[in-house]
Amino acid sequence: MSDHQKSDLPDLPDLPEKIQSTGSPATKAEQVPLVRPVEDSTTMALADALSSSFKIIQGLMVGLFVIFLGSGFFTVEPNEVAVKLRFGRPVGTGEERVLQQGLHWSPPSPIGEVVKIPIGETRSVIATNCWYAVTPEMEISGQLPYATSSLRPGVDGYALTADGNIIHARADAKYLISDPVAFEFDFLDVEDLLRNALNNALLFASAQTTADDALYRDRAGFKDRVRLRFLGNVQKAKLGITLQSLDVQTFPPMFVKEAFEQVTQTEQSVSQMRNEAEGDASETLRRAQGRAQALINQGISRSNLITSRVIADAKVFEQLKPHYEANPSFFRSRLLIERMGRILTQAHDTWLLPMAGEGRTQELRLQLNREPTLTGGNQDAEDGNN
């Protein structure tokens, strides 16, 4: 056997010493095929093992691929929206970029990404650049710092008013997300921008308002100025929010708080006294107007009554005028009789004078004093004497 042929033969395992020591070379060559069936079974077993391992790995890869694709499904809840990103950029244009409630699919990371934005959640931003320096514990409890002898410019925040005074102010804005894409992707930190816009609104409103108006007289007007300025800044920057409510608080400096309270109490007392005086004046005026109107109505009623009587008498005179013109002496006699009848019926004493003859004078003598009459007691005594 040549060296080339020897190289083609597989390495044979060491044979037992009995086989190696007996027989000729031909006998040894004839005994070699007895080992090859063992090698073929080993190779087949190895091939079967490799084939089974490959199938298992293939099945695992298919399963991992299915799991990879299945991980792209996601659900959008009722109070939120979602935006799909493809290599870091939103997918779609316009309203198609915003996914509403329901089940959706997106390529998993690192190809795709899903950003969920809670649009139904009310968020809050607080501006405290013009407020006292307080600790988080004092902020939670609502406690104010102790009064100091002067303002601490490097510690406490403050705002200048239109009349050159100093006040402290803070604002709490509650808002909803109206444009999720702009809110989430157009700006790095929208809450920081909102806080700066709210602080700017406080400083602007303070510069347009006097201290008395901002603290006591016109708090509503001060709040409206803050709200309008804040909304203008938000709309100009297109931050994608909708303002729900705005709470604005103003407070005087701590070292003059007592003086402000005294002034406020005095103004309240003056206002109360003024209101009471105005109420009394209004009540007196109403009574006087009522009496005046009653007198006017009474005078109008009397004038109407007199006018109606005069009109009635005028009508009577108009009716009697033709009769008087027809026979004046008869009419005068009739009127005299009528008047005499009224006089005689109402007179207590009546005297009748006879007519005097011609050429004779008539003299009438009246005794004006009456004879005394006895009272009831004297009359009884006189009757007893009799």
Contacts in CASP RR format, 6 or more apart in sequence:
PFRMAT RR
TARGET T0000
AUTHOR 0000-0000-0000
METHOD contacts of the structure
MODEL  1
MSDHQKSDLPDLPDLPEKIQSTGSPATKAEQVPLVRPVEDSTTMALADAL
SSSFKIIQGLMVGLFVIFLGSGFFTVEPNEVAVKLRFGRPVGTGEERVLQ
QGLHWSPPSPIGEVVKIPIGETRSVIATNCWYAVTPEMEISGQLPYATSS
LRPGVDGYALTADGNIIHARADAKYLISDPVAFEFDFLDVEDLLRNALNN
ALLFASAQTTADDALYRDRAGFKDRVRLRFLGNVQKAKLGITLQSLDVQT
FPPMFVKEAFEQVTQTEQSVSQMRNEAEGDASETLRRAQGRAQALINQGI
SRSNLITSRVIADAKVFEQLKPHYEANPSFFRSRLLIERMGRILTQAHDT
WLLPMAGEGRTQELRLQLNREPTLTGGNQDAEDGNN
1 29 0 8 1.000
10 39 0 8 1.000
12 32 0 8 1.000
12 35 0 8 1.000
13 35 0 8 1.000
15 31 0 8 1.000
15 35 0 8 1.000
19 28 0 8 1.000
19 31 0 8 1.000
20 28 0 8 1.000
68 108 0 8 1.000
69 108 0 8 1.000
70 105 0 8 1.000
70 108 0 8 1.000
71 108 0 8 1.000
72 105 0 8 1.000
72 106 0 8 1.000
72 107 0 8 1.000
72 108 0 8 1.000
73 103 0 8 1.000
73 104 0 8 1.000
73 105 0 8 1.000
74 82 0 8 1.000
74 103 0 8 1.000
74 104 0 8 1.000
74 105 0 8 1.000
74 106 0 8 1.000
74 114 0 8 1.000
75 102 0 8 1.000
75 103 0 8 1.000
75 104 0 8 1.000
76 82 0 8 1.000
76 99 0 8 1.000
76 100 0 8 1.000
76 101 0 8 1.000
76 102 0 8 1.000
76 103 0 8 1.000
76 104 0 8 1.000
76 116 0 8 1.000
77 101 0 8 1.000
77 116 0 8 1.000
78 101 0 8 1.000
79 118 0 8 1.000
79 119 0 8 1.000
79 120 0 8 1.000
79 121 0 8 1.000
80 116 0 8 1.000
80 117 0 8 1.000
80 118 0 8 1.000
80 119 0 8 1.000
80 120 0 8 1.000
80 121 0 8 1.000
81 98 0 8 1.000
81 99 0 8 1.000
81 100 0 8 1.000
81 116 0 8 1.000
81 117 0 8 1.000
81 119 0 8 1.000
81 180 0 8 1.000
82 98 0 8 1.000
82 99 0 8 1.000
82 104 0 8 1.000
82 114 0 8 1.000
82 115 0 8 1.000
82 116 0 8 1.000
82 117 0 8 1.000
83 90 0 8 1.000
83 91 0 8 1.000
83 97 0 8 1.000
83 98 0 8 1.000
83 99 0 8 1.000
83 114 0 8 1.000
83 115 0 8 1.000
83 117 0 8 1.000
83 180 0 8 1.000
83 181 0 8 1.000
83 184 0 8 1.000
83 185 0 8 1.000
84 90 0 8 1.000
84 91 0 8 1.000
84 97 0 8 1.000
84 99 0 8 1.000
84 104 0 8 1.000
84 106 0 8 1.000
84 112 0 8 1.000
84 113 0 8 1.000
84 114 0 8 1.000
85 91 0 8 1.000
85 112 0 8 1.000
85 113 0 8 1.000
85 114 0 8 1.000
85 115 0 8 1.000
86 107 0 8 1.000
86 111 0 8 1.000
86 112 0 8 1.000
87 111 0 8 1.000
87 112 0 8 1.000
88 112 0 8 1.000
88 113 0 8 1.000
90 97 0 8 1.000
90 181 0 8 1.000
90 185 0 8 1.000
91 97 0 8 1.000
91 106 0 8 1.000
97 181 0 8 1.000
98 180 0 8 1.000
98 181 0 8 1.000
104 114 0 8 1.000
106 112 0 8 1.000
106 113 0 8 1.000
106 114 0 8 1.000
115 184 0 8 1.000
117 177 0 8 1.000
117 180 0 8 1.000
117 183 0 8 1.000
117 184 0 8 1.000
118 177 0 8 1.000
119 176 0 8 1.000
119 177 0 8 1.000
119 178 0 8 1.000
119 180 0 8 1.000
120 176 0 8 1.000
120 177 0 8 1.000
121 176 0 8 1.000
122 174 0 8 1.000
122 175 0 8 1.000
122 176 0 8 1.000
122 244 0 8 1.000
123 174 0 8 1.000
123 175 0 8 1.000
123 176 0 8 1.000
123 177 0 8 1.000
123 191 0 8 1.000
124 172 0 8 1.000
124 173 0 8 1.000
124 174 0 8 1.000
124 175 0 8 1.000
125 172 0 8 1.000
125 173 0 8 1.000
125 175 0 8 1.000
125 191 0 8 1.000
125 194 0 8 1.000
125 195 0 8 1.000
125 198 0 8 1.000
126 170 0 8 1.000
126 171 0 8 1.000
126 172 0 8 1.000
126 173 0 8 1.000
126 195 0 8 1.000
126 198 0 8 1.000
127 170 0 8 1.000
127 171 0 8 1.000
127 172 0 8 1.000
127 173 0 8 1.000
127 195 0 8 1.000
127 198 0 8 1.000
127 199 0 8 1.000
127 201 0 8 1.000
127 202 0 8 1.000
128 170 0 8 1.000
129 157 0 8 1.000
129 199 0 8 1.000
129 202 0 8 1.000
129 203 0 8 1.000
130 157 0 8 1.000
130 158 0 8 1.000
130 159 0 8 1.000
130 167 0 8 1.000
130 168 0 8 1.000
130 169 0 8 1.000
130 170 0 8 1.000
130 199 0 8 1.000
130 202 0 8 1.000
130 203 0 8 1.000
130 206 0 8 1.000
131 156 0 8 1.000
131 157 0 8 1.000
131 168 0 8 1.000
131 169 0 8 1.000
131 170 0 8 1.000
132 144 0 8 1.000
132 145 0 8 1.000
132 156 0 8 1.000
132 157 0 8 1.000
132 168 0 8 1.000
132 251 0 8 1.000
132 254 0 8 1.000
133 145 0 8 1.000
133 152 0 8 1.000
133 155 0 8 1.000
133 156 0 8 1.000
133 157 0 8 1.000
134 142 0 8 1.000
134 143 0 8 1.000
134 144 0 8 1.000
134 145 0 8 1.000
137 143 0 8 1.000
138 144 0 8 1.000
138 145 0 8 1.000
144 251 0 8 1.000
144 254 0 8 1.000
145 156 0 8 1.000
145 254 0 8 1.000
146 254 0 8 1.000
147 254 0 8 1.000
147 255 0 8 1.000
147 257 0 8 1.000
148 254 0 8 1.000
148 255 0 8 1.000
149 255 0 8 1.000
150 255 0 8 1.000
151 158 0 8 1.000
151 166 0 8 1.000
151 253 0 8 1.000
151 255 0 8 1.000
156 168 0 8 1.000
157 168 0 8 1.000
158 166 0 8 1.000
158 167 0 8 1.000
158 168 0 8 1.000
158 253 0 8 1.000
159 166 0 8 1.000
159 167 0 8 1.000
159 168 0 8 1.000
159 169 0 8 1.000
159 202 0 8 1.000
159 203 0 8 1.000
159 206 0 8 1.000
159 207 0 8 1.000
160 166 0 8 1.000
160 206 0 8 1.000
160 207 0 8 1.000
161 167 0 8 1.000
161 206 0 8 1.000
161 207 0 8 1.000
161 209 0 8 1.000
161 210 0 8 1.000
161 211 0 8 1.000
161 214 0 8 1.000
162 206 0 8 1.000
162 207 0 8 1.000
162 208 0 8 1.000
162 209 0 8 1.000
162 210 0 8 1.000
163 210 0 8 1.000
163 211 0 8 1.000
164 211 0 8 1.000
165 210 0 8 1.000
165 211 0 8 1.000
166 211 0 8 1.000
166 253 0 8 1.000
167 206 0 8 1.000
167 211 0 8 1.000
167 214 0 8 1.000
167 215 0 8 1.000
167 250 0 8 1.000
167 251 0 8 1.000
167 252 0 8 1.000
167 253 0 8 1.000
168 250 0 8 1.000
168 251 0 8 1.000
168 252 0 8 1.000
168 253 0 8 1.000
169 202 0 8 1.000
169 205 0 8 1.000
169 206 0 8 1.000
169 214 0 8 1.000
169 248 0 8 1.000
169 249 0 8 1.000
169 250 0 8 1.000
169 251 0 8 1.000
170 202 0 8 1.000
170 248 0 8 1.000
170 249 0 8 1.000
171 198 0 8 1.000
171 201 0 8 1.000
171 202 0 8 1.000
171 226 0 8 1.000
171 230 0 8 1.000
171 246 0 8 1.000
171 247 0 8 1.000
171 248 0 8 1.000
171 249 0 8 1.000
172 246 0 8 1.000
172 247 0 8 1.000
173 194 0 8 1.000
173 198 0 8 1.000
173 230 0 8 1.000
173 243 0 8 1.000
173 245 0 8 1.000
173 246 0 8 1.000
173 247 0 8 1.000
174 243 0 8 1.000
174 244 0 8 1.000
174 245 0 8 1.000
174 246 0 8 1.000
175 194 0 8 1.000
175 241 0 8 1.000
175 242 0 8 1.000
175 243 0 8 1.000
175 244 0 8 1.000
176 241 0 8 1.000
176 242 0 8 1.000
176 244 0 8 1.000
177 183 0 8 1.000
177 240 0 8 1.000
177 241 0 8 1.000
177 242 0 8 1.000
178 240 0 8 1.000
178 241 0 8 1.000
178 242 0 8 1.000
179 238 0 8 1.000
179 240 0 8 1.000
179 241 0 8 1.000
182 238 0 8 1.000
182 239 0 8 1.000
182 240 0 8 1.000
183 190 0 8 1.000
183 239 0 8 1.000
183 240 0 8 1.000
183 241 0 8 1.000
186 238 0 8 1.000
187 193 0 8 1.000
187 239 0 8 1.000
190 239 0 8 1.000
190 240 0 8 1.000
190 241 0 8 1.000
193 237 0 8 1.000
193 239 0 8 1.000
194 234 0 8 1.000
194 239 0 8 1.000
194 241 0 8 1.000
197 230 0 8 1.000
197 233 0 8 1.000
197 234 0 8 1.000
197 237 0 8 1.000
198 226 0 8 1.000
198 230 0 8 1.000
200 229 0 8 1.000
200 233 0 8 1.000
201 225 0 8 1.000
201 226 0 8 1.000
201 227 0 8 1.000
201 229 0 8 1.000
201 230 0 8 1.000
201 233 0 8 1.000
202 226 0 8 1.000
202 248 0 8 1.000
204 225 0 8 1.000
204 226 0 8 1.000
204 229 0 8 1.000
205 214 0 8 1.000
205 222 0 8 1.000
205 225 0 8 1.000
205 226 0 8 1.000
205 229 0 8 1.000
206 214 0 8 1.000
206 222 0 8 1.000
208 225 0 8 1.000
209 218 0 8 1.000
209 221 0 8 1.000
209 222 0 8 1.000
209 225 0 8 1.000
211 252 0 8 1.000
213 219 0 8 1.000
213 221 0 8 1.000
213 222 0 8 1.000
214 222 0 8 1.000
214 250 0 8 1.000
215 250 0 8 1.000
215 251 0 8 1.000
215 252 0 8 1.000
215 260 0 8 1.000
216 264 0 8 1.000
216 267 0 8 1.000
219 248 0 8 1.000
219 250 0 8 1.000
222 248 0 8 1.000
222 250 0 8 1.000
223 246 0 8 1.000
223 248 0 8 1.000
226 246 0 8 1.000
226 248 0 8 1.000
227 243 0 8 1.000
227 246 0 8 1.000
230 243 0 8 1.000
230 246 0 8 1.000
231 243 0 8 1.000
234 240 0 8 1.000
234 241 0 8 1.000
234 243 0 8 1.000
251 257 0 8 1.000
252 260 0 8 1.000
320 331 0 8 1.000
323 331 0 8 1.000
324 331 0 8 1.000
344 350 0 8 1.000
351 366 0 8 1.000
353 362 0 8 1.000
353 364 0 8 1.000
356 362 0 8 1.000
374 382 0 8 1.000
END
